[in-house]
Structure formats: structure tokens, C-alpha cells
Amino acid sequence: MNTPLFSPATRPSRRQFLKTSAAFAAGAVATGAIARPGYAAENNTIKIALIGCGGRGTGAAGQALSTKGPTQLWAMADFFPHRLDNSLKGLSAQFPKQVDVPPERRFVGLDGFKRAMDTLSRGDVVLLATPPAFRPIHFAHAVEKGLHVFMEKSFAVDAPGIRLVLQIGKRAAEKNLKVAGGLMSRHSKPLEEAVRQIHDGLIGEVITAWAYRMHGPVSVSPRQAGMSELAYQIANYSCFTWLNGSFIVDWLIHNIDVCCWVKNAWPVSAQGMGGRQVRTDADQLFDHYAAEYTFADGTRLFAQGRHMTRCYDFFGDIIHGAKGCGILGEGQPKPRLFKGHNLASENLAWQYQGPPCDQYQVEHDLLFDAIRTDKPYNETEHCAKSCFTAIMGRMACESGQMITWDDAFASNLELAPGLEQLTMDADAPVLPDANGRYPIAIPGQTKVI
């Protein structure tokens, strides 16, 4: 059973947290603590703090340090000291002249994000790459501090978190802070060209969109001697719904996002199914999801996720239009469009002919260019809405109910209530039973609204 960290009487809600954040920000404006337009630093060097030093965070730091203009990795924070040390070692070897993170700017623990950000100056950059449950809290503090933000997907795990992210994004825009999100497929030149061809009518009006991510099992790291329950779950965040929002949110989000981009719309409802058919690991992870979304015009998006051995694997999007079809999206570096509905070479109508593109680098190039040239840049809305589309799918699959966008968006159900007050020595928001098994959603029984 879930064990709440705080009683309803003492636990601060995310709504209260946002009010506190807004009050702090208003005071910061009055005292001049917010970045002025175009401000980076007097010597033009942009300092960077990395929050979350796993593989994706380390990669994001490398891409930020590879942008045009002087940059410096200034501070780092992670829950685990060994991850911070490994990340720092790799980045120092790759960027020896740009990494300056002495011991006093290395922070470990749940509050490390604050201490790392507090070493920066207004107009510097923070990279947010911790498990998604913490993204809204970290995003709020970054905007309070007047920092530009890159935030990795996913952006929240529940509707209250998404609402908070959207409000913070608006606050960032008011302060002229630049915000980039980790939906890097939107900056893939081949994919941009493919979507442009679809929007220009090459395959006709889009009728159905299919998003897939099917591959082998998501692994579990063994519990180390003396490791707390909270540390174990954070180390395995991909396997716990309160931390990653589920497989459909944290793993399938890219291709769900691409389908909504192709449709140029957000779905109005979802229904679906999912469960644990073969997985026996002690965690919360469904091993398959199948969510059917409906758009306002009646067309459908079908999202299928599976991580099992000895099964058919596919990673990408299939789009069907009135006159043709396409194969594109994350997992498909060479998008192609076809006449008719057979993905056969003789039916090829278009394929990308340009140079290769590193979309991970492009998303950072665009962010840092916007900072240095003071261009408007804020990806919060489409990132949050793509993430919420995935969250709505998870809600539909885990409950077994038809869920509307409006009802899901209005939900006040938090997967980890009181997360803002979580400490290193606290119980994890989800605890195992006497047999070491964790609560798992049951369609037809689980309440999501």
C-alpha cells in the first residue's frame, strides 16, 4: 500500500507550492534578481549547472558545452555520488577547458538541485535531467532564480504536475527566460521535412497515426548492500510509476509527440489496456500498453508499447493519409512517404535527401543561440501537452476507462503527494508489502481521477 509522507493537514500541495514560487518570483522582480533581456554574463561565458548526472544528463551537458560561444560547466547535482563522479570524470576528459566543478560545487542528495542552481548567476543555464517526478519542482526553482532551462523529457508524471509546468512556463516567458524541452525529434531535419510534406498534402488528409515502441525488457539494477528503499527506487526510476509516470509516458512519449505534431492537434479522449503478462520483477512496471486516442475530428492515434523478449520489435510511427502513408518518428532516422498504403519501395513518393542531423545537438544549439541573441524561445507548452497526452493514455490503460482530456487535465490525483518535502531519510512514496511486492494498477479497479 502507498504510505503518505505527510498527513493531509500538514502536506503542502503543488498548488500551494506554486503560490509560494510565484510570491518569491514577484519579490525577485522587485529586487532586480531576474535576468535582463539577453543577459548571459558580463564576459559572455554562460555557466551551466547539471541536475541529474546519469547518461542522458551527461549527454545533455556535452551538447550544451558544444554550442557556439563560451560555456562552462560550473556545478553538478545528483542523488548518487558515484553518478556525479562518473559524469564529471567523463565530461572533464572531453571538455578539459570548459569544466570547472570543484568539490564545493558538487552536491549530493534531494536538495542538491537548489544548492547547485544557487551557485549560478541570473541568465545562466540549468540542465534538468533527474527522474520526471522531480521536473516540476526543479523547473519552478530555476525560473525563480532567473535561469534559462533545458529540461529533459518527461516533464511530469500526473495532471497536477503538468498544470504546474504550464504555469511555470508562462512565468518564464514573462521573465524573458528561454526554455527548451527534450523532445529532440522536433529538431530532426529529416523529420521536420517529412512532417512538412505531410502538412502540404503529399499523403492526403491524415486518417490514422500509429506510435510504437516495442523491444526487450526494461532491466532492474540490483539492490546494493545498505541501500534505502528510496535510493533503490530512484536508481530504478524507470520501473516505478511515481517516478517515471509509466512506460507509456517515459518511453513512448517521443512517438506520441510526433503523431500529435503530424496531426497538428491534441486528442480529446483515450481508452486502452495494459498489464504485466510475463514480467516478474518486483516493481510497478506494466510490460505492455495499448492506448487508443481520438481527436476532435474523429480520427485516431494508436500507441503501443511492449518490452518483452522473443517478441516482434518495432520503434517508430506509421501514418496513414487519404492518399498514402509514411514511416517516420523516433527510431526511424530515414523517414519515407509512400503512395498508397503499402510500405513498398516501388511506391516511394518522398525520402529525405539532405545531410545527417544530430537532433540532440540542434536542440541545445537553438536554446543557446536564443539566449545569446535574445530571441523568444519557450517550448514548455507543446512539451507539457505531449507529456500529458501520454499521461492520459496511462490513466486510460491502468483504469480500463474511457478518459477525456478535460477530465484527465482537471484531475487532482498526485502519484507522490508531498514530493516537495521528501528527504533522504524518508520512506519512499510507494512501499512493498510483506512479500516484497509493490502495488500495481488493476484495470477496472484503479482510480485515476
N, C-alpha and C positions, 0 to 999 in steps of 0.2 A: 504494500500500500504506500501511496505517497505520504511523506511526512512533512508538513509545512514547517518552514524555518521560523515563522513568526505568527502570532495569533492575529486574527483579523483586526483587532483593536490597535495593535502596535505596528503592523506591517505597512510600510509606505507603498502605495500603488504607483504604477507607472504614470498615472495622471498627476499624482502629487509630485513625483519626481520631475516631470516636465515643467510644472509650475515653478518649482524651485530653480530649475535650469533657466527658465525664462527670466525669473527675477534676477538671477546672477548676471545674465547677459545684458539686461537693461542697465544694471549698475556698471557693467564693463563699458557700455557705450558712453555713459555719463563721465567715466573717468578716463576715456581715451584708450582703453585697453584692447579695442578691436582694430584689426588691420585696416589701414587706409587703402583706398583703391590702388591696386597694382603693387602693393608693398611686398617685397620678398625679404631683403635685408640691405643695409647700407652698402655692404661690399658686394652685393649681387649674389652672394652664396646662399642657397636655400638649405637650411638644416632640416634633417629628416629624423623622425622617431619611428621605429618599427615596433608595433604592438602585436605580438604573436609571431614567434620565430621558427615555426615549422617550415616545411618545404615550400608552401605557397607564399608565406610571408617573406621568406628568404629570397624567393624568386622575384617578388614584387620590389623588394629593396634593391636587388640588382638592376631591375629595369628602371627604377627611379634614378639610380646613380648613373645610368647610361643615357639620360636625357641631355639635351643641349644646355649649356650653361653650367656654372659651378654649383655642385651639390656636395653635401657632406652628411654621412650617417653619424648622428650626434648622440642618440640614446636608443636603448632597446629594453623591451619588457616581455616576459613570458612567465607562465605558471611554473615551468620546469627549468631549473638552472642549466641542465645539460643541453636542452634545446637552444637556449640562448647562447651558450658557449660554442656549440657546433655551428650555429648560424654565423656568429661573429668570426669564428676561425675561417670559414669559407669565404665570407664577404671581404675580410681583411686580405686574404690571398688574392682575390680577384680585383679588388679596388684599393690597393695599399695606400694611395694618396688621398682617398676620399672617406676613409673610415677612421673616425676618432671617437671611440666609445670606451673611455677609461672606466675602471670599476665603479666609480661614484655615479656613473650614468647607465649602469646596468641594474635593472630592477626585476625582482622575482616575487611572484605572488599575485593575488587577485587585485590588489590595489596598485600594482606596478604601472598600469596604464596611466593613472593620474600622475604619478611621480615622473614618468618618462615625458609626458606631454608638458608638464610644468617646467621642464628644463628648456623648452623651446621659446622662441620669440614669436610675437604675433606675425602672421604672414608666412610662417614656416609650414612644413607638411608633416602630417602623421599618416602612417600606413596601418590600417586596421585589418588584422588577419587572424584573429582569435576565433574560436568556435562561434557560430552565428548567434547563439543566445545572448552573447555579450555585446553584439554590434550596436543596438540602440543606445545602451548606456555609454559606450565609448564614443560614439558619434556625438552624443549630447555634450560630453565634456570637451571634445575637440572644438566644437562650434563655440562653446562658452569661452574657450581660450583664444579664439580668433585664429584658428589654424585651418589651412586648406587640408582636404581629406581625400585619400584613396581608401575605399572600403571594399574588401573582398566579398564576393557572394558567399553564403546567402546573407540577407540583410536583417532578418528577424526570424522567429520561429512560430509566431502566433499573431493574431489580429491586433492586440494591444501594442505589440512591438512594431508592427507595420505602421500603425497610426502615429506612433511616436517618431519613427524615422521620417515620415512625410512631414510632420510638423517641424522637426529639426532641419530638414532640407529647405523648407521655406525660410526658416530663420537664417540659415547660411546664405541664401540668396539675398536677403535683406542686408546682410553684412558684407556683401560682395566677396564671399568666400567661395572658392572653387571646390566642387565635389565630383569625384569620379567613382564609378562603381565597377565591380569586377565581372560584368557581363561582356567579356572581351570579344565575343563573337560579333557584336555590333560594330567593331572596328576592324574586322577582317575584310580587306579589299575584295577578295573573291566573292565573299558572301554579300557584301554591300551591292556588288554588281548584279548578282543573281536576284536579290530582292528587288532591285530597281527594274530588272527585266520583267519580273512578275507584276510589279505595280504598273508597269507600262502595258500590260495586257498580253505578254507573249504566250502564256498558257491559258488565257481567258480568266474569267472570274473564279476566284478560289472557292472550292466547294468543301474540301476536307483537308485537314492538316494532321499529320501523324508524327508524334515525337517519341523516340525510342532511346533507351539506354539499357542494354542487356549484355551482361558479362559475368565473369566469375564472382565468387563470394567476396564480400567485404570482410577483411580479416580483423581479428581481435588481438591486441597486444596483451601478453600475459601480465598478470598482477605481480608486481615486484614486491620483495620482502619489505614489510613495514609500510607499504603504500596505503594511504587512506582510501576510503570509498570514493570520496570526491575526486581525489587525484586519479584514481583508476578510471572513473567515468570520463574525466576531461581528457585523459590520454587516449581514450577510445570514443571520442565525441561523435564519430560517425555512426555509432551503434546505440546512441541514446537520444530519444526524441526531444527531450527538453533542451538538449544542447545543439542538435543539428536540424530539428524540425522534421526529420524523417528522410528516407532515401529519395522520395519523390521531390522533396524541397532542395536538399543539398546536392544531389547528384543529377537530377533530371532538369534542373532549373534552366540551364543554357538552351536546351532544345525546346522547352516550353516557351521560353522567351522568343526564340527565333520564329516559332509558329505564330505567336501573337504579333510580332513585327511584320510577318508576311501578311497577316490578316488586317493589320493596322487597327486592331480592336482588342478589347479585353472581354473574356467570356462573362456571361450573365449567370451561369449556373454550372454545377458539376454533380455527377454521380459516379460511383465506381466501386471497386472491390480490391481487396488485398489481404495478405496474411503471411503466416510462417508455415510453409509446406514442408521444407526439408531442413531449415536452419535449427540447430540445437544449441548454439552458443547462448550463454547467459547474458542476454542484453534485451533491448526493446525492438530490435530491427525486424520489420517485415522483410521477407525475401522476394516479394513480388507486389507490384502495384499496377492497377489499370484504371485510369481515370478518364471519363468521357465528359468533355466540356461542350457547352452550347453557347454560341454567340447570339447577339440580338437579332441577326438576320436568319437564324435557324441553322446555319452551318455548324459543323462540329470540328473539335480538336480532340484527338485521342492520344493520351500519354501512357506509355507502357514502360515500366521499369522492372528489371529482374536481375538478381545476382545469384546464380546457381551454377554448379559445374555440369558439364556434359549436356548443355542446352544450346539452342540456336542463339547466337550472339549478333547484335547489330547496334550501331551507335550512329544516330543521325535523324534527319527529318525527311519525310516523304510528303510532298504537297501535290494535291490533285486539283486542277482547274477545269473549266468547261471545255478547253481545247487541248490540254496537255498536262504534263506533270513534271516534277523535279525531285532531285535528291540533293540535299544540302544540309547545312547546320553543323553543330559541333560533332566532330568525328568524321566529317566529310570535307577534307581540305580542297577537293576539286569539285565544286558544285556544278551540276549539269541540269539542263532543262530539255524536255523532250516533247515532240508532237505525239498526241495520243496518250495512252495510259500504260504503255509497256516501256520499261526502262531498258530499251534495246539500242545498241549503237547506231543502227540504221535509222532510228527515229530522233537522233540527236538534233536539237534545234539551237542550242547555245551551250558554250562552256567558256570558262574564264581563260583568257589568253595573256594576261599580264604577268608581272613578276611576282614571286612569292611574297608573303606578308606575314610578319610576326605580330599578330594582333595583341599579344601581351605587352609588347614594347610600345605599340601605337597608342594604347590607352594611357600610358604614362607620358608619352611624348605630347599628347593633346592636353593633358592636365597641366604639365609644367609650362607648356607654351602659353596656355591661358593665364597662368599665374604671372609669367614674365611680361606678357603683352596686355594684361588686364582685359581679357575677353570674357564675356559671360560664359560660365561653364558650370552646369549643375545637372548631373544625371540621376538625382535622387528619385524623381517621380517614376520614370519607367523602370528603374531597378526595383523599387519598392512594389510596384504593381505587378511586375513579373514574378517576384517572390511571393506576393500574396496569391497570385493565380495558382502557384504550386501548393501553397498552404491550404487553399480552398480544396484542391484535389486531395490532399492528405485528409482533411476533415471529412470529405465525402467518402473516401475509401475506408477510413477507420470507423466511421459511424454506420456505414451502409445506407446513408440517407441522401436524398437529393438536397443539395445545399445551394442557395442563391448567393450571388456576390454580395448583395446588400445585407443579408442576414449574417453571412460569414464576417463581413467587414465590421459589423456592429458588435461582434462577439467580445465579451469581456473576460473570456476564459484564458488564463495565462498558464503556460506549461511549467513555469518555475516561478511561482509567486514570491515576491520579496527578493528577487535576484540581486537588486541593487545593494542589499545589505549582507550578501553572502561573504563569509570569511573562510580562511584556510582551514580552520579547525571545526567548521560547522558540518552537520550532516549534509549529504547530497540531497537535492530536492526529490530524488527518487531512490528508494531503498529496496534491497532484495528481501524476499521472505525467508523463512527458516530453512528452506531448501536451496537458497541462493538464486532464486528465480526472480526476475523483475516483472512489474506489471506491463502487460501487453494489451493494446487496443483490441476490442472484440466487436466486429460489425454487428449492429442490431442492439448492442448494449452500451457501447461507449458514447458518452455525451461530449459533443464538441462545441456546442453553443450554449 
